Amino acid sequence: MIDSPNVIAFRPRQNQAALRRPRILIRAAREGQAGWRRDRDLPRLLRNDHCPLPGACLSRLRAEEAMLEEARQEKSAEYDVQRHVLLMVAILAEMRAAVQAVPVPDLAAAAINAVAISVRGTVSRAHP
């Protein structure tokens, strides 16, 4: 019997294309990471009572950010630069939280278990 499962956990990857935004917007979002507190800021940004699981609200954040990006490009009067920066901060933080939430298997331990199992199998049984 094998002690480790035969499922390999991969880190989540976005199906969507990479965000291509102005350098100053990305720089502001990176600087905002220092003051970001997920349990305090995310419910307020989502206008929610509770904080969702890491990565669960990424599609909603990206959809709202896409609308703001479109408003920015159209130079619309409804464009809110402060909310856009906050959404970018949240997207970067949620992507990081989603990656950290996925358990990464201990490859060294799995390799040791595989070698131990193969050694036990060959020693206990002789081939004709």
DOTI-302304 format. One record per residue: residue number from 0; y negated, z negated, x negated of N, C-alpha, C, CB in turn. Coordinates in steps of 0.02 Angstrom, whole numbers. Each point is the difference from the previous one (the first is absolute). Glycine has a CB too. Example, Ala and Ser with C-alpha at 12.3 -4.5 7.8 and 13.67 -1.06 7.14 Angstrom:
% DOTI-302304
[0,[284,-390,-660],[-59,0,45],[-60,0,-45],[59,-62,95]]
[1,[-112,98,-77],[-59,-3,-42],[-55,-37,39],[32,108,-59]]
//
This chain:
% DOTI-302304
[0,[59,0,-42],[-59,0,42],[-62,0,-44],[62,-61,92]]
[1,[-112,94,-68],[-64,4,-37],[-47,-53,29],[16,124,-24]]
[2,[-47,-162,-21],[-45,-53,22],[-67,26,22],[58,-76,-77]]
[3,[-81,131,48],[-66,26,18],[7,54,53],[-42,-26,-115]]
[4,[-8,32,158],[3,52,52],[-9,69,-30],[-44,-82,84]]
[5,[66,132,-48],[-6,68,-24],[-64,34,24],[125,6,-3]]
[6,[-174,-45,23],[-64,26,23],[-51,-12,-54],[29,-21,121]]
[7,[-64,73,-140],[-52,-7,-51],[-67,-3,36],[68,63,-87]]
[8,[-107,-115,72],[-66,-8,32],[-52,35,-42],[35,-111,50]]
[9,[-66,161,-21],[-54,35,-33],[-66,-26,26],[72,103,-15]]
[10,[-122,-100,-28],[-66,-20,21],[-27,51,50],[-21,-58,-111]]
[11,[-18,35,161],[-25,47,51],[-48,50,-30],[15,-88,86]]
[12,[-12,149,-59],[-46,52,-22],[-34,29,61],[72,27,-99]]
[13,[-133,-9,92],[-38,28,55],[21,71,14],[-96,-74,-29]]
[14,[101,91,92],[15,69,19],[-62,43,-4],[91,-41,75]]
[15,[-148,8,-71],[-63,36,2],[-23,17,-71],[-30,-58,107]]
[16,[-15,106,-110],[-28,19,-64],[-44,-56,-27],[2,121,34]]
[17,[-15,-119,-98],[-41,-50,-32],[-71,1,28],[70,9,-105]]
[18,[-102,-66,105],[-69,-4,23],[-46,32,-51],[25,-106,64]]
[19,[-64,154,-43],[-49,33,-42],[-68,-19,28],[78,97,-30]]
[20,[-109,-147,1],[-63,-26,24],[-51,-1,-58],[59,-69,89]]
[21,[-123,63,-72],[-51,-3,-52],[13,-59,-48],[-83,52,79]]
[22,[67,-40,-142],[13,-49,-52],[-34,-68,15],[10,94,-82]]
[23,[-70,-92,108],[-37,-62,13],[34,-40,55],[-107,55,-36]]
[24,[137,-22,86],[35,-34,54],[63,-34,-28],[-44,83,84]]
[25,[81,-48,-126],[61,-29,-30],[-19,-59,-46],[58,113,7]]
[26,[-111,-104,-45],[-22,-54,-45],[-19,-62,39],[-40,85,-83]]
[27,[4,-76,139],[-19,-56,42],[62,-34,29],[-108,58,28]]
[28,[157,-18,-8],[62,-28,28],[39,-40,-53],[5,95,83]]
[29,[-4,-70,-143],[35,-36,-54],[-36,-66,-16],[40,109,-48]]
[30,[-105,-107,47],[-39,-62,-12],[11,-50,56],[-86,66,-65]]
[31,[93,-41,126],[10,-44,57],[68,-34,1],[-75,73,62]]
[32,[122,-50,-102],[66,-31,-4],[-4,-73,-22],[49,112,-26]]
[33,[-97,-127,-16],[-6,-68,-27],[-13,-52,56],[-42,48,-108]]
[34,[3,-29,157],[-17,-46,54],[43,6,62],[-113,3,-43]]
[35,[162,42,42],[42,12,58],[51,-56,9],[-15,123,-16]]
[36,[17,-151,76],[52,-48,19],[33,27,62],[-62,-99,-50]]
[37,[123,119,43],[36,36,52],[3,-39,66],[67,53,-88]]
[38,[-49,-117,85],[7,-40,61],[-66,-12,35],[99,-53,-51]]
[39,[-155,57,16],[-65,-10,30],[-32,67,21],[-13,-103,-70]]
[40,[17,152,27],[-38,62,10],[34,52,42],[-51,-23,-108]]
[41,[117,29,102],[36,53,36],[-4,-8,76],[76,10,-98]]
[42,[-63,-69,126],[-6,-7,74],[-71,16,24],[91,-86,-2]]
[43,[-141,66,-36],[-68,13,20],[-15,75,-1],[-34,-112,-45]]
[44,[59,146,-6],[-11,72,-6],[36,39,55],[-14,-15,-124]]
[45,[75,-8,141],[40,33,52],[-19,-23,70],[92,9,-82]]
[46,[-136,-59,86],[-19,-31,64],[62,-25,36],[-100,77,9]]
[47,[138,-117,-46],[64,-26,22],[0,-76,-7],[59,107,-34]]
[48,[-12,-141,68],[4,-73,-6],[45,-22,-58],[-19,-7,122]]
[49,[66,49,-142],[47,-19,-52],[2,53,-55],[68,-63,85]]
[50,[-39,43,-139],[6,45,-58],[70,33,2],[-80,-73,-70]]
[51,[82,140,71],[66,34,3],[37,-5,-66],[-46,78,85]]
[52,[108,-58,-85],[40,1,-61],[-30,49,-50],[104,-29,66]]
[53,[-92,18,-130],[-28,45,-52],[22,72,12],[0,-94,-82]]
[54,[-48,139,84],[13,71,8],[7,23,72],[54,-7,-109]]
[55,[-49,-39,156],[12,19,70],[-61,34,32],[79,-95,8]]
[56,[-138,81,-33],[-60,27,31],[-31,57,-41],[-20,-112,51]]
[57,[55,135,-101],[-27,52,-43],[-18,64,38],[67,-47,-93]]
[58,[-25,67,139],[-15,62,37],[-62,-8,43],[122,27,2]]
[59,[-131,-85,27],[-60,-13,40],[-62,-1,-44],[68,-65,82]]
[60,[-64,32,-140],[-57,-2,-46],[-18,70,-24],[34,-115,-36]]
[61,[17,154,19],[-13,68,-26],[-28,45,55],[92,-15,-83]]
[62,[-71,6,144],[-26,41,55],[-74,-16,12],[114,5,52]]
[63,[-130,-69,-52],[-71,-19,10],[-43,22,-59],[37,-97,70]]
[64,[-9,92,-130],[-38,22,-59],[-10,75,2],[47,-95,-66]]
[65,[1,133,90],[-7,73,5],[-56,18,49],[122,14,-26]]
[66,[-127,-52,80],[-55,13,48],[-68,-14,-33],[76,-29,96]]
[67,[-80,-25,-134],[-62,-16,-35],[-16,52,-53],[19,-121,22]]
[68,[32,145,-56],[-10,52,-51],[-27,64,32],[92,-50,-70]]
[69,[-65,66,127],[-25,59,36],[-73,-9,21],[118,24,41]]
[70,[-134,-84,-16],[-69,-15,19],[-47,3,-60],[42,-72,94]]
[71,[-17,49,-152],[-40,2,-61],[-15,72,-20],[50,-110,-37]]
[72,[2,151,39],[-9,70,-20],[-45,38,47],[113,-4,-52]]
[73,[-112,-14,117],[-44,32,49],[-70,-29,0],[101,24,69]]
[74,[-111,-77,-109],[-64,-36,-2],[-20,-26,69],[-35,73,-97]]
[75,[84,-100,131],[-9,-26,68],[-39,-65,-2],[108,54,35]]
[76,[-146,-67,19],[-39,-61,5],[45,-61,12],[-96,66,45]]
[77,[157,-55,-21],[47,-55,14],[37,-23,-63],[13,44,115]]
[78,[-24,-11,-171],[36,-18,-62],[-23,-68,-24],[11,121,-31]]
[79,[38,-165,17],[-13,-68,-24],[30,-7,-69],[0,-47,118]]
[80,[-43,49,-169],[24,-1,-69],[33,-67,-17],[-91,81,-32]]
[81,[65,-136,60],[30,-65,-14],[71,-4,27],[-114,-52,4]]
[82,[125,76,56],[68,0,28],[46,47,-39],[-48,-27,115]]
[83,[21,82,-138],[39,48,-39],[25,-33,-65],[-66,96,49]]
[84,[22,-131,-82],[19,-35,-62],[52,-53,16],[-113,21,-51]]
[85,[103,-60,105],[49,-51,18],[68,30,16],[-93,-70,44]]
[86,[93,126,-10],[64,34,15],[33,23,-64],[-45,37,111]]
[87,[7,-11,-159],[29,21,-63],[28,-60,-39],[-81,96,-4]]
[88,[46,-152,5],[25,-61,-31],[66,-21,32],[-118,-37,-27]]
[89,[120,39,94],[60,-19,36],[58,47,-14],[-71,-49,89]]
[90,[57,114,-93],[53,48,-14],[30,-12,-69],[-57,84,74]]
[91,[14,-93,-124],[25,-13,-68],[40,-66,-2],[-98,62,-48]]
[92,[73,-113,81],[34,-65,1],[67,4,37],[-111,-57,-6]]
[93,[113,93,62],[61,6,39],[53,41,-37],[-67,-10,105]]
[94,[45,62,-140],[47,39,-40],[31,-44,-54],[-66,105,23]]
[95,[25,-146,-54],[26,-46,-52],[47,-51,31],[-106,16,-67]]
[96,[87,-44,125],[42,-50,34],[66,29,23],[-104,-60,36]]
[97,[103,122,-13],[62,33,23],[48,11,-58],[-65,56,92]]
[98,[38,-37,-149],[42,12,-59],[29,-66,-24],[-69,100,-32]]
[99,[29,-153,32],[24,-65,-23],[49,-32,49],[-108,-14,-60]]
[100,[106,33,123],[44,-30,50],[72,28,-4],[-100,-16,73]]
[101,[108,75,-102],[67,30,-6],[36,-32,-59],[-41,110,52]]
[102,[99,-139,-40],[37,-30,-56],[26,54,-48],[32,-97,73]]
[103,[-42,85,-136],[25,47,-51],[66,-30,-27],[-118,41,-31]]
[104,[172,-3,34],[64,-28,-22],[0,-13,-75],[58,62,93]]
[105,[-21,-113,-112],[6,-17,-70],[52,47,-30],[-32,-123,20]]
[106,[9,175,-54],[45,51,-26],[46,-27,-55],[-85,86,29]]
[107,[60,-132,-68],[42,-28,-54],[59,-38,29],[-101,-8,-75]]
[108,[88,-32,126],[55,-38,32],[49,47,34],[-78,-97,17]]
[109,[54,150,14],[44,48,32],[43,36,-51],[-84,15,92]]
[110,[56,1,-149],[38,34,-53],[54,-47,-28],[-100,71,-28]]
[111,[83,-134,19],[49,-49,-26],[57,-8,50],[-91,-60,-63]]
[112,[74,55,129],[51,-6,51],[45,62,1],[-76,-73,68]]
[113,[48,132,-75],[39,61,1],[48,2,-60],[-93,59,59]]
[114,[70,-80,-117],[43,-1,-60],[55,-51,10],[-96,36,-74]]
[115,[79,-95,99],[51,-52,11],[53,23,50],[-86,-88,-26]]
[116,[65,122,78],[47,24,50],[45,53,-30],[-81,-26,92]]
[117,[53,72,-131],[42,54,-29],[48,-29,-51],[-92,82,19]]
[118,[71,-132,-56],[45,-31,-49],[57,-36,36],[-95,-13,-82]]
[119,[79,-23,134],[52,-35,37],[50,50,31],[-82,-94,24]]
[120,[56,149,-1],[44,50,32],[48,31,-49],[-90,23,82]]
[121,[68,-8,-144],[44,32,-49],[49,-48,-31],[-90,81,-22]]
[122,[70,-143,16],[45,-49,-31],[56,-19,46],[-95,-42,-67]]
[123,[81,34,131],[51,-24,46],[50,53,20],[-83,-82,41]]
[124,[66,145,-51],[43,52,24],[12,52,-55],[-41,-20,118]]
[125,[103,35,-132],[15,51,-51],[17,65,36],[43,-87,-81]]
[126,[-66,142,51],[14,66,29],[67,25,-27],[-125,26,9]]
[127,[166,8,33],[66,25,-23],[-6,56,-50],[48,-33,108]]
//
